[in-house]
Amino acid sequence: MRTLLLCILLSVASSLYAQEPQEPSTTDTAATPAVEQPTAPAQPTVDERLASLEEKQKLLAEENRKLTEEIAAQKAAQETAAKEAAAKAEPKKEEKKLVEFTPYGFIELLGWANDALFVGNDLTLYVSDEDRSTTGVTAKGSRLGAKVTFPRLEEVVLSATMEIDFVANMADTGFAESYPMIRMRHAFLELTKTWGDSTLGFKAGQTWATATPTIWPALINPAVGWGIGNTWQRMPLVEFSFTQKFAGTFSFTAQVAAARAMTGASANRNGFLEVNIDAGDASHIPQIQSQLSLKGSFSGIDLTFAAAGVWGRENYKSGVYLNNKKDVKYIGGMVDVGMVTGALKLSHEYAEIAGKFWWGQNLDVFGVFGGSLITETVDATTKRVVGSQRALGWWAQLTMKPLKGLNLNVGYSSEDPEEGQKAGSVKATPLYFENASLWVSAFYTFFDRMTIGFQWSQVQTKELNTAAGRISQTGNSIMGNVKLAF
């Protein structure tokens, strides 16, 4: 066994020795030939390197330009596709009209029953005879109008309004209701330009007098307060205005106008062709009218406040016949027309208060019937004008709105000429010393188009100047109407 193990160990040792590497001899190394080393290439010069870099830079710039153009073309194509898709998705807009007409108006039937004779009958201006009475109906107050706009004008807003009714009688006929004459209410153009919150306006034609703020008592009768404390008129005029919005819901407006200086005689003239010269026209001076107004909303209340005034002159130097009556000629000099007025309206969802106060002289053109001129008698056919009659007036009204479309109103008003006024030694002789009215009215609107109304009013005319002397009279009027607006 020992002999066998010794033989195995000797065999392993021999194998290990045979695997060790043999070092070469010096004789073999000397006989091996030398290997030739490769020669290094020549290096480029600095100019060559710069030229190469410039060429590469040009190539990179060209590639960058091409990529930029490709990206821009792709972006433009995407935007065009998006616009085309949006245009297909949105409904096609209609082209704006060159001119657009908007008609409006209403058909109205008005009826009244008066226990006294009023001047104007359904106008109930003042009581002329409390021992007489009248009843009647009329549709002459029906109204037709149209507003013209120009939608293609974007820099400015240009519009025109024309409005008529039939509250004018054909002279010298017995068919006033069947053959009424057309009365022009409004015929004016308006041009406005807006910059941010500021608006500049221009108006020319016949419309509401700038001197009479358009706040109204809730009355059915067409006079709407003439003779009992509410002054108003429509006049030919040229007006400039400026409006400034502020505080979100408020706006301030200043207006100034030059209006035709017509008198009450020309305003109420019966004839169409008139040779007689109007005293206002003879003055050669237009009425200067102005108004400042504030509108806004706060705490659920809509506010309107206005202050206005007018100044003008009348010329009686050459003699004037009033109201187309040739029996008495008025002569004299120049007299003034003047008025200041203030108006207020506060409106809530369920209630409203409104009113107006004015003071002035020679105001028959604005619906003051107590007196306009102070005169002295020269002879049976001539009177001399020596001054202007002063007067003041006011009205106030409370409105309740318990239901949608229902308005309940109660109001009181008064016109008070100055009876003690003197012009030199001549004392004023107004038609009456006071004309006051109390009214209750109700209006209900349904279908947003049709309105029915009821009104009771009592007019007290104090110290009316008659042939028998001064007397005080009272008259009551009941009115109703039905109106369809369009």
C-alpha positions in Angstrom: 0.0 0.0 0.0 2.8 2.4 0.9 4.6 1.6 -2.4 1.3 2.4 -4.3 0.9 5.9 -2.6 4.6 6.8 -3.3 4.1 6.0 -7.0 1.0 8.2 -7.2 2.8 11.2 -5.7 5.8 10.8 -8.0 3.4 10.8 -11.0 1.7 14.1 -9.9 5.0 15.8 -9.3 6.2 14.9 -12.8 3.0 16.3 -14.4 3.3 19.7 -12.6 6.9 20.1 -13.6 6.1 19.4 -17.2 3.4 22.3 -17.3 5.7 25.2 -16.1 6.8 27.6 -19.0 10.3 27.5 -20.3 12.3 30.7 -20.5 13.8 31.4 -23.9 17.5 31.2 -24.2 19.7 34.2 -25.2 20.8 32.4 -28.3 17.1 32.2 -29.7 16.5 36.0 -28.9 19.5 37.2 -30.8 18.4 35.2 -33.9 14.8 36.9 -34.1 14.6 39.7 -36.7 13.5 43.3 -35.5 9.9 44.4 -36.1 9.6 47.8 -38.1 7.4 50.5 -36.2 4.8 52.5 -38.2 5.6 56.2 -39.0 3.1 58.9 -37.3 0.9 60.9 -39.8 1.6 64.6 -40.3 -0.5 67.0 -38.1 -2.8 69.7 -39.9 -1.8 73.4 -39.6 -3.7 76.0 -37.6 -5.2 77.6 -40.7 -6.4 74.2 -41.9 -8.1 73.6 -38.5 -9.8 77.0 -38.6 -11.1 76.4 -42.1 -12.4 73.0 -41.1 -14.2 74.5 -38.1 -15.8 77.3 -40.2 -17.0 74.7 -42.7 -18.6 72.6 -40.0 -20.2 75.8 -38.5 -21.7 76.6 -41.8 -23.1 73.1 -42.2 -24.6 73.3 -38.6 -26.2 76.7 -39.3 -27.7 75.4 -42.5 -29.1 72.4 -40.7 -30.4 74.6 -37.9 -32.2 76.9 -40.5 -33.8 74.0 -42.2 -35.0 72.6 -38.8 -36.4 76.0 -37.8 -38.3 76.3 -41.1 -39.6 72.8 -40.8 -40.8 73.5 -37.2 -42.4 76.8 -38.2 -44.2 75.2 -41.1 -45.4 72.4 -38.9 -46.7 74.9 -36.3 -48.4 77.0 -39.0 -50.1 73.9 -40.4 -51.3 72.9 -36.9 -52.7 76.4 -36.2 -54.5 76.5 -39.6 -55.9 73.1 -38.9 -57.1 74.2 -35.5 -58.7 77.3 -36.9 -60.5 75.3 -39.6 -61.7 72.8 -37.0 -62.9 75.6 -34.7 -64.6 77.4 -37.6 -66.4 74.1 -38.5 -67.4 73.5 -34.9 -68.7 77.1 -34.3 -72.0 78.3 -35.9 -71.4 80.7 -38.8 -71.8 84.3 -37.8 -74.3 86.4 -39.7 -73.0 89.5 -41.5 -74.0 92.7 -39.8 -76.8 94.7 -41.5 -76.0 98.0 -43.1 -79.2 99.6 -41.6 -81.6 98.2 -39.0 -85.1 99.4 -38.3 -86.8 98.7 -35.0 -90.5 99.7 -34.9 -92.3 100.4 -31.6 -95.5 102.0 -30.3 -98.8 101.1 -28.8 -102.5 101.1 -29.4 -104.5 102.8 -26.7 -108.2 103.5 -25.9 -108.7 106.1 -23.2 -112.0 107.0 -21.6 -113.1 109.6 -19.0 -116.0 110.8 -17.0 -115.7 114.3 -15.5 -118.2 116.0 -13.1 -116.9 119.4 -14.2 -115.8 121.0 -17.4 -112.0 121.0 -17.6 -109.9 123.0 -20.1 -108.6 120.3 -22.5 -111.4 117.9 -21.4 -109.4 114.7 -21.2 -106.3 116.8 -20.4 -107.8 118.1 -17.1 -105.6 121.2 -17.1 -107.8 123.3 -14.8 -111.5 123.6 -13.9 -113.3 126.2 -16.0 -116.9 125.4 -15.0 -117.8 123.1 -12.2 -121.5 123.1 -13.1 -121.0 121.2 -16.3 -119.7 117.6 -17.0 -118.4 115.6 -19.8 -117.8 111.9 -20.8 -115.9 110.5 -23.8 -113.4 108.0 -25.2 -110.6 108.5 -27.7 -107.9 106.4 -29.4 -105.9 109.4 -30.7 -103.2 108.8 -28.1 -102.1 105.7 -30.0 -98.4 106.0 -30.9 -96.1 104.8 -33.7 -92.3 105.1 -33.8 -89.2 103.6 -35.4 -85.6 103.6 -34.4 -82.9 103.4 -37.1 -79.4 102.1 -36.3 -76.3 101.3 -38.3 -74.7 98.1 -36.9 -71.7 98.1 -39.2 -70.4 101.3 -37.6 -68.1 100.2 -34.8 -66.2 103.3 -33.9 -69.3 105.3 -33.0 -73.0 104.7 -32.3 -75.3 106.4 -34.8 -79.1 106.3 -34.5 -82.2 108.1 -35.5 -85.7 108.2 -34.0 -89.0 109.1 -35.5 -92.2 109.0 -33.4 -95.8 110.3 -34.1 -99.2 110.1 -32.5 -102.6 111.6 -33.4 -103.3 114.0 -30.6 -104.0 116.9 -33.0 -107.3 118.0 -34.3 -108.0 119.0 -37.9 -109.0 122.6 -37.7 -112.6 123.7 -38.4 -114.1 120.2 -38.7 -116.6 118.3 -36.7 -114.8 115.0 -37.2 -111.8 115.4 -34.8 -111.9 111.8 -33.7 -112.4 110.3 -37.2 -110.0 112.6 -38.9 -107.2 113.5 -36.5 -104.0 115.2 -37.6 -100.6 113.6 -37.2 -98.5 115.1 -34.4 -94.7 114.8 -34.6 -93.5 113.8 -31.1 -89.8 113.0 -31.9 -87.6 113.3 -34.9 -83.9 113.4 -34.1 -80.5 111.8 -34.7 -78.0 110.9 -32.1 -74.3 110.3 -32.4 -72.2 108.9 -29.5 -68.5 108.0 -29.0 -67.3 106.0 -26.0 -63.7 105.8 -24.6 -63.6 103.4 -21.6 -66.1 104.8 -19.1 -66.5 108.2 -20.9 -69.1 108.9 -23.6 -69.5 112.0 -25.7 -72.8 112.6 -27.4 -74.5 114.8 -30.0 -78.2 115.1 -30.7 -80.1 117.2 -33.2 -83.8 117.3 -34.0 -87.0 117.5 -32.0 -87.1 115.6 -28.7 -87.5 116.2 -24.9 -86.4 119.7 -23.8 -83.1 119.5 -22.0 -84.4 121.8 -19.3 -87.2 119.4 -18.2 -85.9 116.1 -16.7 -88.0 113.1 -17.9 -89.4 111.9 -14.6 -93.2 111.5 -14.7 -96.2 111.2 -12.5 -98.3 108.0 -13.1 -101.3 109.7 -14.9 -103.4 108.5 -17.8 -104.4 111.9 -19.2 -102.1 113.0 -22.1 -101.2 116.3 -20.5 -99.2 114.3 -17.8 -99.3 117.1 -15.3 -99.5 120.2 -17.4 -101.2 123.0 -15.4 -100.9 121.1 -12.1 -97.2 121.2 -11.4 -95.3 119.2 -14.0 -93.3 121.1 -16.6 -92.2 119.4 -19.9 -92.0 120.0 -23.6 -90.6 118.6 -26.8 -88.6 121.2 -28.8 -86.3 121.5 -31.9 -82.8 121.6 -30.4 -79.1 120.9 -30.8 -77.6 119.2 -27.7 -74.1 118.1 -26.6 -73.7 115.7 -23.7 -70.9 114.0 -21.7 -71.4 111.0 -19.5 -68.8 109.5 -17.1 -69.4 106.2 -15.4 -67.8 105.6 -12.0 -68.0 103.3 -8.9 -69.3 100.4 -11.1 -73.0 101.3 -11.0 -73.1 105.1 -11.2 -73.0 107.6 -14.0 -72.9 111.4 -14.2 -74.2 113.3 -17.3 -73.8 116.9 -18.3 -76.0 118.3 -21.1 -76.2 121.7 -22.8 -78.5 122.6 -25.7 -79.6 125.5 -27.9 -83.4 125.2 -28.5 -85.9 127.1 -30.6 -87.2 130.0 -28.6 -90.8 129.3 -29.3 -93.5 130.6 -26.9 -96.6 128.9 -25.6 -98.5 130.7 -28.3 -96.5 128.9 -31.1 -96.5 125.6 -29.2 -100.3 125.6 -29.1 -101.0 127.3 -32.5 -104.0 125.8 -34.3 -103.2 126.8 -37.9 -100.6 125.1 -40.2 -99.7 128.2 -42.3 -99.0 131.1 -40.0 -98.1 134.6 -41.1 -97.9 135.9 -37.5 -94.4 136.2 -36.1 -93.7 134.3 -32.9 -92.2 136.4 -30.1 -89.6 133.8 -29.4 -88.4 133.7 -33.0 -88.4 137.6 -33.1 -85.8 137.6 -30.3 -83.2 136.1 -32.6 -81.8 134.3 -29.5 -82.2 130.5 -29.0 -83.1 129.2 -25.6 -80.1 128.0 -23.7 -80.9 124.8 -21.8 -78.8 122.6 -19.5 -79.1 119.6 -17.2 -76.9 117.8 -14.7 -78.0 114.3 -13.7 -76.8 111.4 -11.6 -78.0 107.8 -12.0 -76.9 104.7 -10.1 -77.9 101.7 -8.0 -77.1 100.9 -4.4 -78.6 98.4 -1.8 -81.3 97.4 -4.3 -82.4 101.0 -5.0 -82.2 102.7 -8.4 -81.4 106.5 -8.0 -82.1 109.2 -10.5 -81.4 112.9 -9.6 -81.4 115.8 -12.0 -81.1 119.6 -11.9 -81.8 121.7 -15.0 -82.4 125.2 -16.2 -83.3 127.4 -19.2 -82.9 131.0 -20.2 -84.4 132.8 -23.3 -86.1 135.9 -24.5 -89.2 137.1 -26.3 -89.6 140.2 -28.4 -92.9 142.1 -28.7 -91.5 145.3 -30.2 -93.2 144.8 -33.6 -96.4 143.4 -32.1 -97.5 139.8 -31.9 -100.9 138.0 -32.0 -101.1 135.2 -29.6 -102.5 131.8 -30.4 -103.5 132.9 -33.9 -106.1 135.2 -32.5 -106.2 138.5 -34.4 -108.5 140.4 -32.0 -105.8 141.6 -29.6 -102.3 142.6 -30.5 -99.5 142.4 -27.9 -96.8 145.1 -28.1 -93.9 146.0 -25.9 -90.2 145.2 -25.5 -88.0 142.2 -24.6 -89.0 139.9 -21.8 -87.2 137.0 -20.3 -87.9 133.3 -20.1 -86.2 131.4 -17.2 -86.6 128.3 -15.1 -84.7 126.2 -12.6 -85.9 122.7 -11.7 -84.9 119.6 -9.8 -86.2 116.1 -10.0 -85.7 112.9 -7.9 -86.7 109.3 -8.2 -85.8 106.4 -5.8 -87.1 103.1 -7.1 -87.1 99.7 -5.2 -88.5 96.4 -6.2 -91.6 97.0 -4.1 -91.9 100.8 -3.8 -90.9 104.1 -5.4 -90.9 107.8 -4.6 -90.6 110.5 -7.2 -91.1 114.2 -7.6 -90.2 117.5 -9.2 -89.9 121.1 -8.1 -89.5 124.2 -10.4 -89.5 128.0 -10.2 -89.4 130.4 -13.1 -91.0 133.1 -15.2 -92.9 133.2 -18.5 -93.2 129.4 -18.8 -96.4 128.8 -20.8 -94.4 126.8 -23.4 -93.5 124.3 -20.7 -97.2 123.8 -19.6 -97.6 126.5 -17.0 -101.2 127.9 -17.6 -101.5 130.3 -14.7 -99.8 133.1 -16.5 -96.8 134.0 -18.5 -96.9 137.7 -19.2 -97.6 140.9 -17.2 -99.6 143.2 -19.5 -101.5 146.5 -19.3 -104.4 147.4 -21.6 -103.8 150.2 -24.2 -107.2 149.9 -25.9 -109.7 147.3 -26.8 -107.4 145.7 -29.4 -104.0 146.3 -27.9 -102.1 145.2 -24.8 -98.6 146.2 -23.8 -96.2 143.5 -22.4 -94.3 145.0 -19.5 -92.9 141.9 -17.7 -92.8 138.1 -17.2 -95.1 136.4 -14.7 -93.3 134.4 -12.1 -94.6 131.0 -10.8 -93.5 127.9 -9.0 -94.8 124.3 -8.9 -94.1 120.8 -7.7 -95.5 117.3 -7.6 -94.7 114.2 -5.4 -95.8 110.6 -5.8 -95.6 107.4 -3.8 -95.8 104.1 -5.7 -96.3 100.6 -4.3 -95.5 97.4 -6.2 -97.1 94.5 -4.3 -97.2 92.2 -7.3 -95.2 91.8 -10.5 -96.8 94.1 -13.1 -99.0 96.0 -10.6 -98.4 99.6 -9.7 -100.5 101.5 -7.1 -99.9 105.3 -7.0 -100.9 108.3 -4.9 -99.7 111.8 -5.6 -100.3 115.5 -5.1 -99.2 118.5 -7.1 -99.6 122.3 -7.4 -99.0 125.2 -9.7 -98.8 128.6 -7.9 -98.4 131.8 -9.9 -97.2 134.8 -7.9 -100.3 136.9 -7.6 -98.7 139.9 -5.8 -96.0 140.5 -8.4 -95.6 143.9 -10.0 -93.8 145.1 -13.1 -93.3 148.8 -12.5 -96.7 150.1 -11.5 -98.5 147.2 -13.3 -99.7 144.4 -11.1 -99.7 140.8 -12.3 -103.1 139.3 -13.0 -102.6 135.5 -13.3 -105.3 133.3 -14.6 -105.6 131.6 -11.2 -103.8 131.9 -7.9 -103.3 128.2 -7.5 -104.2 125.0 -9.3 -103.7 121.8 -7.3 -104.5 118.1 -7.9 -104.7 114.9 -5.8 -104.7 111.6 -7.7 -104.9 107.9 -7.1 -104.0 105.5 -10.0 -103.4 101.8 -10.6 -101.9 100.0 -13.6 -101.6 96.3 -14.2 -99.5 94.8 -17.1 -99.9 91.2 -18.2 -98.4 89.2 -21.0 -95.6 91.8 -20.8 -97.6 93.8 -23.5 -101.0 94.7 -22.4 -101.7 97.3 -19.7 -105.0 98.3 -18.1 -105.2 101.4 -16.0 -107.5 103.4 -13.7 -107.2 106.9 -12.3 -109.2 109.2 -10.1 -108.1 112.8 -9.7 -109.5 115.9 -8.1 -108.4 119.3 -9.3 -108.9 122.5 -7.3 -108.6 125.7 -9.2 -108.4 128.6 -6.8 -109.3 132.2 -7.6 -109.9 131.6 -11.3 -110.2 135.0 -13.1 -113.6 135.1 -14.9 -115.8 137.8 -16.2 -117.9 137.6 -13.0 -114.8 137.9 -10.8 -112.4 135.4 -9.2 -114.0 132.1 -8.1 -112.7 128.8 -6.8 -113.9 125.6 -8.3 -113.3 121.8 -7.9 -113.7 119.0 -10.4 -113.3 115.2 -10.2 -112.3 113.0 -13.1 -112.3 109.2 -13.5 -110.3 107.8 -16.3 -109.5 104.3 -17.6 -107.4 103.0 -20.4 -106.3 99.8 -22.1 -103.0 99.7 -24.0 -101.2 97.1 -26.1 -97.5 97.8 -26.7 -95.4 96.5 -29.5 
